[in-house]
Amino acid sequence: MPVPSNNVFAGAEFDRAAALRRDAAWIAERLEDPTTRFAPVWQLKNLFVLDDGPRARWLSAEQAQPLVRAGTAVFLGMMDGAAHFAVEVGHEDPADVARLAEGEFDELRRHGVLLEPTEAGMLALARGMLHWHARHRFCGVCGEPTEPGDAGHVRVCTAEACGAVHFPRTDPAVIMLVTRGERALLGRQAAWDPGRYSSLAGFVEPGESLEDAVAREVREETGIRVTEVAYHSSQPWPFPSSLMVGFTARADNDDEIDLDGDELEDARWFTRAELRAGVADGSLLLPSPLSISYRLVSEWLEG
């Protein structure tokens, strides 16, 4: 299996131009600038051209104006000298928007691995930010409505007595390939396709380091103790708002696996030969190339 050189949604080369987010006059001008491009998002789906691609379908300022007036627009950054925004498709008919742009709304998860890295990164940002806006229309402090600020990068409580400022959240999760000698530990969830196995993963808890989260999650899910926890790489994961932090680790014991009965349906030790044979005869499915797990496993198989 080919080893990817980078993680999907990582390595995007555009300028987020954070210093311009508070320049309301500049943002207002960009919203009407003919060179500005808009990425519409409808029910967490991005707009694509699928005939010769896939690739992102961007709207012009003229095409996007009805969406901007009716919904939330978020400044993504600058690329090729032009401002780029995400805009929600709220009251407008998504079919009309897609027809106007000659595109199709679809899941980013389905096409992310085939997109050019910068477009993939911008669409991931668009999806994540508009999901956050949809879930934070009311203040978590006093319950009053909030409104966007800083070109969509904060939400501010409208109650004068409160005025709380809310920022987008990113939930860190660890994802790790555990090995012992010539074997790797992989698990599967009951909801996955038959035969699919992947590296273990779990969310980081408050007051916990990333390395401690790796050890805890592996121990909780499989009963295996780990040492030599080492950082590998990270990956934005806009499904809806996580950061996957990849690690490798060495198992300190190869005792019988003790499943927690909650997260995993099964977990096993695999040799490289067993994984290759299972993939070859179709009895095993490895992680999707969209995920950092694919890179962790494929690099180990090539080792």
Legacy VTK file of the C-alpha trace (Angstrom):
# vtk DataFile Version 3.0
C-alpha trace
ASCII
DATASET POLYDATA
POINTS 303 float
0.000 0.000 0.000
1.349 3.484 -0.857
2.614 5.628 2.002
1.183 9.194 1.899
3.657 12.040 2.362
1.228 14.145 4.398
-2.088 13.918 6.220
-5.297 14.936 4.463
-6.423 18.500 5.376
-2.868 19.318 6.534
-0.302 21.314 4.578
-2.739 23.925 3.254
-0.848 26.922 1.879
-3.108 29.929 2.330
-2.822 33.001 4.530
-5.438 33.044 7.294
-4.760 36.793 7.626
-5.959 36.825 11.230
-4.936 40.459 11.688
-7.591 41.537 9.170
-10.537 39.826 10.865
-11.263 42.841 13.075
-11.078 45.356 10.226
-14.826 45.606 9.636
-14.487 48.071 6.753
-11.971 45.862 4.937
-14.137 42.761 5.455
-17.220 44.616 4.164
-15.325 45.618 1.028
-14.120 42.069 0.450
-17.656 40.705 0.743
-18.560 42.719 -2.374
-15.226 42.484 -4.195
-15.621 40.730 -7.590
-12.402 38.801 -6.952
-13.619 37.336 -3.650
-14.623 33.676 -3.605
-17.172 31.973 -1.358
-17.453 28.328 -0.271
-21.123 27.546 0.471
-21.897 24.935 3.125
-25.299 23.267 3.380
-26.017 20.830 6.218
-22.244 20.388 6.648
-21.852 19.506 2.967
-19.459 21.422 0.741
-20.014 22.341 -2.884
-17.953 20.413 -5.443
-17.410 19.991 -9.130
-17.415 16.241 -9.614
-17.258 15.865 -13.397
-13.551 16.603 -13.670
-12.129 16.455 -10.215
-13.321 16.516 -7.573
-12.525 20.126 -6.813
-14.119 22.854 -4.747
-16.768 25.013 -6.405
-16.409 28.629 -5.323
-19.139 31.226 -5.771
-18.484 34.751 -6.942
-19.449 37.723 -4.766
-22.484 38.326 -6.976
-23.641 34.718 -6.701
-23.075 34.647 -2.938
-24.796 37.918 -1.982
-28.218 36.338 -1.178
-26.456 33.851 1.109
-24.340 36.537 2.783
-27.411 38.681 3.500
-29.378 35.771 4.940
-26.726 33.777 6.808
-23.311 33.673 8.387
-20.163 34.438 6.384
-16.747 33.474 7.792
-13.480 34.885 6.471
-11.190 31.959 5.701
-8.154 33.849 4.484
-6.280 34.977 1.395
-5.245 32.813 -1.529
-3.830 33.971 -4.857
-4.457 37.582 -3.848
-8.190 37.073 -3.286
-10.229 36.871 -0.103
-12.036 33.580 0.524
-15.092 33.134 2.734
-17.342 30.319 3.896
-21.052 31.070 3.789
-23.945 29.039 5.113
-26.858 28.003 2.926
-29.736 28.687 5.277
-33.050 29.816 3.834
-31.945 29.545 0.222
-32.830 26.386 -1.702
-29.592 24.342 -1.877
-30.682 22.918 -5.216
-30.878 26.452 -6.642
-27.423 27.282 -5.263
-25.928 24.116 -6.727
-27.626 24.694 -10.079
-26.449 28.313 -10.233
-22.864 27.257 -9.537
-23.018 24.122 -11.672
-21.864 22.101 -8.689
-23.087 19.478 -6.256
-23.255 19.429 -2.466
-21.549 16.372 -1.023
-19.654 15.131 2.024
-16.092 16.390 2.397
-15.231 13.006 3.906
-15.956 11.430 0.527
-13.634 13.633 -1.526
-11.028 15.094 0.829
-8.270 12.645 -0.058
-8.523 13.601 -3.764
-8.469 17.367 -3.301
-5.449 19.611 -3.667
-4.123 20.223 -0.108
-4.940 23.933 0.077
-8.503 23.457 -1.128
-8.940 20.529 1.249
-7.707 22.639 4.141
-9.950 25.581 3.285
-13.038 23.391 2.932
-12.224 21.716 6.248
-12.046 25.149 7.881
-15.308 26.193 6.232
-17.127 23.075 7.398
-15.790 23.263 10.938
-16.498 26.964 11.420
-20.067 26.851 10.141
-20.804 23.811 12.291
-19.576 25.778 15.298
-21.764 28.758 14.419
-24.826 26.548 14.043
-24.254 25.060 17.515
-23.513 28.319 19.365
-26.339 30.685 18.481
-27.050 31.202 22.175
-24.744 32.217 24.985
-23.520 29.411 27.204
-23.270 31.862 30.116
-26.675 33.563 30.166
-28.695 31.911 27.394
-29.252 35.055 25.315
-28.653 35.105 21.534
-25.122 35.552 20.204
-23.969 37.231 17.008
-20.826 36.757 14.887
-17.808 38.996 15.323
-14.269 39.215 13.945
-15.401 38.135 10.483
-17.019 35.011 11.921
-14.210 33.903 14.227
-16.004 34.719 17.481
-19.578 34.912 18.681
-20.554 37.665 21.105
-23.452 37.592 23.540
-25.987 40.291 22.679
-27.016 40.822 26.303
-25.459 44.071 27.522
-25.154 42.722 31.053
-23.233 39.681 29.814
-21.303 40.371 26.605
-19.428 37.060 26.813
-17.149 36.325 23.862
-17.151 32.741 22.619
-14.372 31.235 20.512
-14.398 28.171 18.232
-13.410 24.972 19.970
-11.243 22.153 18.762
-11.413 18.806 20.543
-8.017 17.053 20.682
-7.992 13.317 20.127
-5.076 10.892 20.137
-4.703 8.159 17.555
-1.908 5.643 18.017
-0.299 2.623 16.472
0.814 0.257 19.215
3.449 -2.320 18.312
5.345 -5.090 20.065
8.142 -6.708 18.120
6.838 -7.564 14.672
3.152 -7.150 15.559
0.755 -4.201 15.584
-2.384 -3.824 17.675
-5.514 -2.903 15.687
-9.145 -2.759 16.701
-12.571 -2.397 15.152
-15.903 -0.881 16.089
-19.135 -2.754 15.526
-20.490 -0.058 13.180
-17.615 -0.390 10.705
-17.667 -2.401 7.492
-16.964 -6.101 8.068
-13.256 -6.813 8.262
-12.136 -3.217 8.796
-9.460 -2.682 11.453
-7.711 0.503 12.466
-5.336 1.960 15.014
-6.790 2.824 18.411
-8.006 6.343 19.200
-9.744 8.379 21.843
-10.407 11.897 23.105
-8.086 13.710 25.478
-9.634 14.408 28.877
-9.269 17.655 30.864
-6.046 17.830 32.869
-4.407 15.112 30.790
-1.297 15.225 28.613
-1.402 13.753 25.119
1.018 10.999 26.116
-1.073 10.124 29.165
-4.173 9.995 26.970
-2.463 7.477 24.666
-1.588 5.195 27.573
-5.021 5.502 29.191
-7.015 4.865 26.016
-4.997 1.788 25.056
-5.242 0.381 28.583
-8.982 1.083 28.862
-9.874 -0.372 25.475
-7.584 -3.401 25.359
-5.882 -3.876 28.729
-2.469 -3.376 27.103
0.109 -1.179 28.851
2.318 1.012 26.657
5.673 2.790 26.912
7.832 4.805 24.506
4.952 7.004 23.409
6.281 9.151 20.547
4.624 11.914 18.520
4.150 11.174 14.822
2.075 13.956 13.199
-1.290 15.675 13.461
-4.350 16.104 11.283
-7.267 18.551 11.283
-10.428 16.471 11.480
-13.500 18.578 10.649
-16.042 15.851 11.530
-17.024 18.096 13.088
-14.288 19.828 15.096
-11.366 17.687 16.205
-7.600 17.629 15.930
-6.194 14.137 15.561
-2.750 13.861 17.152
-0.904 10.773 15.964
1.498 8.702 18.042
3.396 5.466 17.999
3.840 3.433 21.187
5.426 0.180 22.337
3.404 -2.384 24.219
4.834 -3.217 27.623
2.958 -6.501 27.775
1.427 -8.892 25.285
-1.014 -10.471 27.689
-4.392 -11.568 26.448
-6.345 -8.582 25.157
-9.079 -7.516 27.559
-11.727 -5.633 25.573
-13.674 -2.924 27.364
-16.902 -4.064 25.678
-17.896 -0.485 24.922
-15.660 1.166 22.326
-14.386 -1.880 20.460
-16.018 -4.995 19.095
-12.646 -6.660 18.555
-8.906 -6.025 18.833
-6.054 -8.200 17.612
-2.315 -8.393 17.162
-1.359 -8.575 13.475
1.956 -9.330 11.849
2.862 -7.546 8.636
2.404 -10.782 6.726
-1.082 -11.310 8.178
-2.163 -7.779 7.269
-0.824 -8.019 3.731
-2.447 -11.410 3.190
-5.778 -10.235 4.596
-5.806 -7.146 2.384
-4.858 -9.242 -0.634
-7.670 -11.780 -0.191
-10.248 -9.189 0.887
-10.782 -10.492 4.413
-9.261 -7.346 5.956
-9.936 -3.692 5.263
-7.440 -1.101 6.457
-8.306 2.461 7.496
-9.497 4.916 4.873
-6.706 6.950 3.237
-8.566 10.010 4.543
-7.410 9.262 8.082
-4.020 9.630 9.736
-4.526 6.011 10.807
-3.894 4.952 7.208
-0.525 6.683 7.273
0.437 5.145 10.615
-0.386 1.633 9.438
1.068 1.987 5.948
4.363 3.335 7.266
4.609 0.414 9.689
3.865 -2.077 6.919
6.686 -0.597 4.829
9.108 -0.705 7.800
LINES 1 304
303 0 1 2 3 4 5 6 7 8 9 10 11 12 13 14 15 16 17 18 19 20 21 22 23 24 25 26 27 28 29 30 31 32 33 34 35 36 37 38 39 40 41 42 43 44 45 46 47 48 49 50 51 52 53 54 55 56 57 58 59 60 61 62 63 64 65 66 67 68 69 70 71 72 73 74 75 76 77 78 79 80 81 82 83 84 85 86 87 88 89 90 91 92 93 94 95 96 97 98 99 100 101 102 103 104 105 106 107 108 109 110 111 112 113 114 115 116 117 118 119 120 121 122 123 124 125 126 127 128 129 130 131 132 133 134 135 136 137 138 139 140 141 142 143 144 145 146 147 148 149 150 151 152 153 154 155 156 157 158 159 160 161 162 163 164 165 166 167 168 169 170 171 172 173 174 175 176 177 178 179 180 181 182 183 184 185 186 187 188 189 190 191 192 193 194 195 196 197 198 199 200 201 202 203 204 205 206 207 208 209 210 211 212 213 214 215 216 217 218 219 220 221 222 223 224 225 226 227 228 229 230 231 232 233 234 235 236 237 238 239 240 241 242 243 244 245 246 247 248 249 250 251 252 253 254 255 256 257 258 259 260 261 262 263 264 265 266 267 268 269 270 271 272 273 274 275 276 277 278 279 280 281 282 283 284 285 286 287 288 289 290 291 292 293 294 295 296 297 298 299 300 301 302
